[in-house]
Amino acid sequence: MPREGCKRLFLYASPAGWPSRAGRFGWCIELRLRRKWREPAGGRGLTAGQPGKIRKERSFISRRVVVTGVGLITAIGDTTEQTWQSLLAVRSGISRIEAFDPALFNAQIAGEIKRFDPTKFIEKKEVKKMGRFIQFAIAASEDALASSGLKVAEENAENVGVYVGSGIGGFEVIEREHSNYLNYGPRRISPFFIPATIVNLASGYISMRTGAKGPNSATATACTTSAHSIGDSFRLIARGDADAMICGGAEACITPMGIGGFAAMRALSQRNDEPARASRPFDRDRDGFVVGEGSGILILEELEIAKRRDAPILAEIVGYGMSGDAYHLTSPPEDGEGAFRVMRNALKDAKLNPEQIGYINAHGTSTPLGDKAETAAIKRTFGDHAYKLCVSSTKSMTGHLLGGAGALEAGIVVCALRDQVAPPTANLDNPDEACDLDYIPNQPRPLKLDYALTNSFGFGGTNGALIFKRFTD
């Protein structure tokens, strides 16, 4: 009887030649082929001189991938549209911390989501099983799915995946359960401690709640986490491993240890008397970043499938770049060499010339060294065009969402392409002499945008860049 099976064809290449004989050391390129076997009567398998028919399981021609939904929850909005309108109104979400008493800390401010009620999205009995970052991810995913109209049903479940990361995970749960252990002993540690804390449980919960049975994964690459989540999801769809992905990131580390740890590194702004003016990327008076919290989730779909269901196509994702600094644990090289390479790689992936980019949502954290390095990288990447394109850092209003920042800012870029307006950099009153590009100071700017790029850089020198295009069929 006929049967189908997957076979793998391995081609080996050594540095000295292509191809070389199988078995030699070298690189291995795996082509996944689906083979339909034709067996002779008696079921003895293929006979000599009777080759089976071979066809590719998936086309290696990259499929187009579009954004059909965006979900954002931040200190300036409980939904995507609230967040977007707050950015255009130049409204800051940074204020004195209320989650705990910050009086003993050098940094006492954050982009905190106040009065968040998880029971609007999650059954009450389930809330205690989840870290706050998971709750944010679920809230943002529901916003994204509602705007997309994507429904996961039996017929498409295996082709819809989830890829949501976090830089830190359930920090507040770790602190709470450690306190329980110290005060009451090991019997008081919650059985939900581990699943409430680990990074991949945001993806896990979203998968279980939606029924998505496709690729399920999570990244934890510091502040580049959710840019990597989106970029990897883009490639999963482009190569045919999924038709749709619920992807992004979430973070919730406004806790004593979270704030204390970053403050001990002298990475945080100490402008406690002016919270709304503390995050000031590219300004000469900047003194560090401000921690934010929240989530950004995008719905990515293969173009033709999205069109068949009349999905609202907000933008197209066309490029993804990655690079490593190989330089320092927490600081970028002064010339932004790793940031230059990640933008170059994204442009190459998108097959674009630098002059085609009209707007960059910068990593721009408001640190003295980081903003200079990113500016230098933009100049090197774009040459003379660097002075013609527009750049802004919306962290000036949301704070820095760490592992959630890349997805938040990807969602903001999608909104910018949709509405043809670029959000501003708030608090840019006295530009640093080394930061001399057009950073859209203090007011949004209408622009004719076809392509926009967003940068994310993380501790350990991990970098990601995403390029989005205004959708045209």
NORPEGI-V75734 format. One record per pair of residues at least 24 apart in sequence whose C-alpha atoms are under 7 Angstrom apart, sorted by sequence separation. I is the first residue (numbers start at 1). GAP is how many residues later the second one is. D is the distance in whole Angstrom. If there is no record, write none. Layout:
<<I | GAP | D> <I | GAP | D>>
This chain:
<<8 | 24 | 5> <33 | 24 | 5> <173 | 24 | 6> <225 | 24 | 7> <321 | 24 | 5> <421 | 24 | 6> <422 | 24 | 6> <7 | 25 | 7> <8 | 25 | 6> <32 | 25 | 7> <321 | 25 | 4> <421 | 25 | 4> <422 | 25 | 7> <7 | 26 | 6> <170 | 26 | 6> <320 | 26 | 5> <420 | 26 | 6> <421 | 26 | 5> <6 | 27 | 6> <7 | 27 | 6> <170 | 27 | 4> <319 | 27 | 5> <420 | 27 | 5> <6 | 28 | 5> <7 | 28 | 7> <169 | 28 | 6> <170 | 28 | 7> <214 | 28 | 7> <319 | 28 | 6> <354 | 28 | 5> <420 | 28 | 6> <5 | 29 | 6> <6 | 29 | 6> <169 | 29 | 6> <320 | 29 | 6> <362 | 29 | 6> <364 | 29 | 5> <396 | 29 | 6> <397 | 29 | 7> <420 | 29 | 6> <5 | 30 | 6> <169 | 30 | 5> <319 | 30 | 5> <355 | 30 | 6> <359 | 30 | 6> <360 | 30 | 6> <361 | 30 | 6> <362 | 30 | 6> <363 | 30 | 7> <365 | 30 | 6> <394 | 30 | 7> <396 | 30 | 5> <4 | 31 | 6> <5 | 31 | 7> <319 | 31 | 4> <358 | 31 | 5> <359 | 31 | 5> <360 | 31 | 5> <361 | 31 | 5> <362 | 31 | 5> <392 | 31 | 7> <394 | 31 | 6> <4 | 32 | 5> <318 | 32 | 5> <358 | 32 | 6> <359 | 32 | 6> <360 | 32 | 7> <361 | 32 | 6> <392 | 32 | 6> <393 | 32 | 5> <417 | 32 | 6> <3 | 33 | 7> <4 | 33 | 6> <166 | 33 | 6> <392 | 33 | 5> <3 | 34 | 6> <165 | 34 | 6> <2 | 35 | 6> <165 | 35 | 7> <339 | 35 | 7> <365 | 35 | 7> <2 | 36 | 6> <75 | 36 | 5> <133 | 36 | 6> <2 | 37 | 6> <75 | 37 | 5> <133 | 37 | 6> <336 | 37 | 4> <340 | 37 | 5> <344 | 37 | 6> <1 | 38 | 7> <75 | 38 | 4> <132 | 38 | 7> <164 | 38 | 6> <332 | 38 | 7> <335 | 38 | 5> <336 | 38 | 6> <339 | 38 | 6> <340 | 38 | 7> <343 | 38 | 7> <74 | 39 | 6> <131 | 39 | 5> <164 | 39 | 5> <334 | 39 | 5> <413 | 39 | 7> <163 | 40 | 6> <253 | 40 | 7> <333 | 40 | 7> <336 | 40 | 6> <337 | 40 | 6> <340 | 40 | 7> <162 | 41 | 6> <252 | 41 | 5> <332 | 41 | 7> <335 | 41 | 6> <336 | 41 | 5> <340 | 41 | 6> <1 | 42 | 7> <131 | 42 | 6> <251 | 42 | 5> <252 | 42 | 7> <335 | 42 | 7> <251 | 43 | 6> <250 | 44 | 6> <251 | 44 | 6> <410 | 44 | 6> <162 | 45 | 6> <250 | 45 | 4> <409 | 45 | 7> <249 | 46 | 6> <250 | 46 | 7> <249 | 47 | 6> <391 | 47 | 6> <392 | 47 | 5> <248 | 48 | 6> <249 | 48 | 7> <361 | 48 | 7> <390 | 48 | 5> <391 | 48 | 5> <392 | 48 | 6> <248 | 49 | 4> <390 | 49 | 6> <391 | 49 | 7> <247 | 50 | 5> <248 | 50 | 6> <387 | 50 | 6> <390 | 50 | 7> <406 | 50 | 6> <161 | 51 | 6> <246 | 51 | 7> <247 | 51 | 5> <387 | 51 | 7> <160 | 52 | 5> <161 | 52 | 6> <246 | 52 | 6> <247 | 52 | 6> <361 | 52 | 7> <418 | 52 | 7> <160 | 53 | 6> <161 | 53 | 4> <162 | 53 | 6> <163 | 53 | 6> <164 | 53 | 7> <165 | 53 | 5> <166 | 53 | 7> <167 | 53 | 5> <246 | 53 | 5> <417 | 53 | 5> <157 | 54 | 6> <158 | 54 | 7> <159 | 54 | 7> <160 | 54 | 5> <161 | 54 | 5> <162 | 54 | 5> <163 | 54 | 5> <164 | 54 | 5> <165 | 54 | 5> <166 | 54 | 5> <167 | 54 | 6> <245 | 54 | 6> <246 | 54 | 7> <157 | 55 | 5> <158 | 55 | 5> <159 | 55 | 5> <161 | 55 | 6> <162 | 55 | 7> <163 | 55 | 5> <164 | 55 | 7> <165 | 55 | 6> <167 | 55 | 4> <245 | 55 | 5> <157 | 56 | 5> <158 | 56 | 4> <167 | 56 | 6> <244 | 56 | 5> <245 | 56 | 7> <157 | 57 | 7> <244 | 57 | 4> <152 | 58 | 6> <167 | 58 | 6> <243 | 58 | 6> <244 | 58 | 6> <152 | 59 | 6> <166 | 59 | 6> <243 | 59 | 5> <152 | 60 | 6> <165 | 60 | 6> <375 | 60 | 6> <165 | 61 | 6> <164 | 62 | 7> <372 | 62 | 6> <73 | 63 | 7> <129 | 63 | 5> <372 | 63 | 6> <79 | 64 | 7> <165 | 64 | 7> <131 | 65 | 5> <137 | 65 | 6> <164 | 65 | 6> <237 | 65 | 6> <130 | 66 | 4> <131 | 66 | 6> <163 | 66 | 6> <73 | 67 | 6> <129 | 67 | 6> <72 | 68 | 5> <134 | 68 | 5> <138 | 68 | 6> <71 | 69 | 5> <71 | 70 | 6> <163 | 70 | 7> <71 | 72 | 5> <71 | 73 | 4> <70 | 74 | 4> <69 | 75 | 5> <69 | 76 | 6> <289 | 76 | 5> <70 | 77 | 7> <289 | 77 | 5> <69 | 78 | 5> <288 | 78 | 5> <289 | 78 | 6> <69 | 79 | 4> <287 | 79 | 7> <288 | 79 | 4> <68 | 80 | 5> <286 | 80 | 6> <287 | 80 | 6> <288 | 80 | 7> <161 | 81 | 7> <172 | 81 | 7> <286 | 81 | 7> <287 | 81 | 7> <160 | 82 | 6> <169 | 82 | 7> <171 | 82 | 6> <286 | 82 | 7> <159 | 83 | 5> <160 | 83 | 6> <161 | 83 | 6> <162 | 83 | 6> <163 | 83 | 6> <164 | 83 | 5> <165 | 83 | 6> <166 | 83 | 5> <172 | 83 | 6> <281 | 83 | 6> <159 | 84 | 5> <160 | 84 | 5> <161 | 84 | 5> <162 | 84 | 5> <163 | 84 | 5> <164 | 84 | 5> <165 | 84 | 5> <166 | 84 | 5> <167 | 84 | 7> <281 | 84 | 6> <282 | 84 | 6> <159 | 85 | 7> <160 | 85 | 6> <161 | 85 | 6> <162 | 85 | 6> <163 | 85 | 7> <164 | 85 | 5> <165 | 85 | 7> <166 | 85 | 6> <281 | 85 | 4> <280 | 86 | 5> <279 | 87 | 6> <231 | 89 | 6> <282 | 89 | 6> <281 | 90 | 7> <358 | 91 | 6> <358 | 92 | 7> <360 | 92 | 6> <361 | 92 | 6> <362 | 92 | 6> <363 | 92 | 5> <358 | 93 | 6> <359 | 93 | 5> <360 | 93 | 5> <361 | 93 | 5> <362 | 93 | 5> <363 | 93 | 5> <357 | 94 | 5> <358 | 94 | 6> <359 | 94 | 6> <360 | 94 | 5> <361 | 94 | 7> <363 | 94 | 7> <356 | 95 | 6> <357 | 95 | 6> <315 | 99 | 6> <314 | 100 | 7> <314 | 104 | 6> <292 | 106 | 6> <292 | 107 | 4> <294 | 107 | 7> <291 | 108 | 5> <292 | 108 | 5> <293 | 108 | 5> <296 | 108 | 6> <290 | 109 | 5> <291 | 109 | 5> <292 | 109 | 5> <295 | 109 | 5> <290 | 110 | 6> <291 | 110 | 6> <294 | 110 | 7> <297 | 110 | 6> <289 | 111 | 7> <296 | 111 | 5> <137 | 112 | 7> <281 | 112 | 7> <296 | 112 | 4> <137 | 113 | 6> <295 | 113 | 7> <298 | 113 | 7> <136 | 114 | 6> <281 | 115 | 6> <296 | 115 | 7> <280 | 116 | 6> <133 | 117 | 5> <279 | 117 | 5> <133 | 118 | 5> <133 | 119 | 5> <346 | 119 | 6> <132 | 120 | 6> <279 | 120 | 7> <346 | 120 | 6> <342 | 121 | 6> <346 | 121 | 7> <342 | 122 | 6> <343 | 122 | 6> <342 | 123 | 6> <339 | 124 | 7> <330 | 129 | 5> <332 | 129 | 7> <329 | 130 | 6> <330 | 130 | 6> <329 | 131 | 5> <328 | 132 | 7> <329 | 132 | 7> <328 | 133 | 7> <327 | 134 | 7> <326 | 135 | 6> <325 | 136 | 5> <324 | 137 | 5> <325 | 137 | 7> <324 | 138 | 5> <323 | 139 | 6> <324 | 139 | 6> <323 | 140 | 5> <322 | 141 | 6> <323 | 141 | 7> <322 | 142 | 5> <321 | 143 | 6> <322 | 143 | 7> <321 | 144 | 5> <283 | 145 | 5> <320 | 145 | 6> <321 | 145 | 7> <280 | 146 | 7> <282 | 146 | 7> <283 | 146 | 7> <284 | 146 | 6> <320 | 146 | 5> <280 | 147 | 5> <281 | 147 | 7> <283 | 147 | 5> <284 | 147 | 6> <319 | 147 | 6> <320 | 147 | 6> <280 | 148 | 6> <283 | 148 | 4> <284 | 148 | 4> <319 | 148 | 5> <282 | 149 | 6> <283 | 149 | 5> <318 | 149 | 6> <251 | 150 | 6> <277 | 150 | 6> <282 | 150 | 6> <317 | 150 | 6> <318 | 150 | 6> <148 | 151 | 7> <251 | 151 | 7> <317 | 151 | 4> <318 | 151 | 7> <251 | 152 | 6> <316 | 152 | 6> <317 | 152 | 6> <144 | 153 | 6> <250 | 153 | 6> <251 | 153 | 5> <282 | 153 | 6> <315 | 153 | 7> <316 | 153 | 5> <144 | 154 | 6> <145 | 154 | 7> <249 | 154 | 6> <250 | 154 | 4> <315 | 154 | 6> <316 | 154 | 6> <105 | 155 | 7> <140 | 155 | 6> <144 | 155 | 6> <249 | 155 | 4> <315 | 155 | 5> <316 | 155 | 5> <107 | 156 | 6> <140 | 156 | 6> <141 | 156 | 6> <315 | 156 | 5> <106 | 157 | 7> <140 | 157 | 6> <314 | 157 | 7> <136 | 158 | 6> <137 | 158 | 6> <249 | 158 | 6> <136 | 159 | 6> <248 | 159 | 5> <107 | 161 | 6> <107 | 162 | 6> <149 | 162 | 7> <107 | 163 | 5> <109 | 163 | 6> <148 | 163 | 6> <106 | 164 | 6> <108 | 164 | 6> <148 | 164 | 6> <107 | 165 | 7> <109 | 166 | 6> <65 | 169 | 7> <65 | 172 | 7> <65 | 173 | 6> <64 | 174 | 6> <63 | 175 | 4> <62 | 176 | 5> <63 | 176 | 7> <62 | 177 | 6> <226 | 177 | 6> <225 | 178 | 5> <226 | 178 | 6> <60 | 179 | 6> <96 | 179 | 7> <111 | 179 | 7> <223 | 179 | 4> <224 | 179 | 6> <225 | 179 | 7> <226 | 179 | 7> <227 | 179 | 4> <95 | 180 | 5> <110 | 180 | 6> <111 | 180 | 6> <112 | 180 | 6> <113 | 180 | 7> <222 | 180 | 7> <223 | 180 | 4> <226 | 180 | 5> <227 | 180 | 6> <94 | 181 | 6> <95 | 181 | 6> <110 | 181 | 5> <111 | 181 | 4> <112 | 181 | 6> <222 | 181 | 6> <226 | 181 | 5> <58 | 182 | 6> <94 | 182 | 5> <110 | 182 | 6> <111 | 182 | 6> <223 | 182 | 7> <224 | 182 | 6> <92 | 184 | 6> <74 | 219 | 6> <74 | 220 | 5> <73 | 221 | 5> <74 | 221 | 7> <73 | 222 | 5> <72 | 223 | 6> <73 | 223 | 7> <72 | 224 | 5> <71 | 225 | 6> <72 | 225 | 6> <71 | 226 | 5> <70 | 227 | 6> <71 | 227 | 6> <70 | 228 | 5> <69 | 229 | 6> <70 | 229 | 6> <227 | 229 | 7> <69 | 230 | 5> <67 | 231 | 7> <68 | 231 | 6> <67 | 232 | 6> <68 | 232 | 6> <224 | 232 | 5> <67 | 233 | 5> <68 | 233 | 7> <223 | 233 | 7> <224 | 233 | 5> <66 | 234 | 6> <67 | 234 | 6> <223 | 234 | 6> <224 | 234 | 5> <65 | 235 | 6> <66 | 235 | 5> <167 | 235 | 6> <223 | 235 | 4> <231 | 235 | 7> <65 | 236 | 6> <66 | 236 | 6> <167 | 236 | 4> <222 | 236 | 5> <223 | 236 | 7> <228 | 236 | 6> <65 | 237 | 5> <66 | 237 | 6> <166 | 237 | 5> <221 | 237 | 7> <222 | 237 | 6> <227 | 237 | 6> <64 | 238 | 6> <65 | 238 | 5> <165 | 238 | 7> <166 | 238 | 6> <224 | 238 | 7> <227 | 238 | 7> <63 | 239 | 7> <64 | 239 | 6> <224 | 239 | 6> <224 | 240 | 6> <221 | 241 | 7> <68 | 243 | 6> <68 | 244 | 5> <68 | 245 | 5> <67 | 246 | 6> <68 | 246 | 6> <66 | 247 | 7> <67 | 247 | 6> <67 | 248 | 5> <66 | 249 | 6> <67 | 249 | 6> <66 | 250 | 4> <65 | 251 | 6> <66 | 251 | 6> <65 | 252 | 6> <111 | 287 | 6> <111 | 288 | 5> <110 | 289 | 7> <94 | 303 | 7> <93 | 304 | 6> <94 | 304 | 7> <92 | 305 | 4> <93 | 305 | 6> <94 | 305 | 7> <91 | 306 | 7> <92 | 306 | 7> <76 | 322 | 6> <75 | 323 | 6> <74 | 324 | 7> <84 | 328 | 7> <88 | 335 | 6> <72 | 336 | 6> <87 | 336 | 6> <90 | 336 | 7> <70 | 341 | 6> <90 | 352 | 7> <90 | 353 | 7> <88 | 356 | 6>>
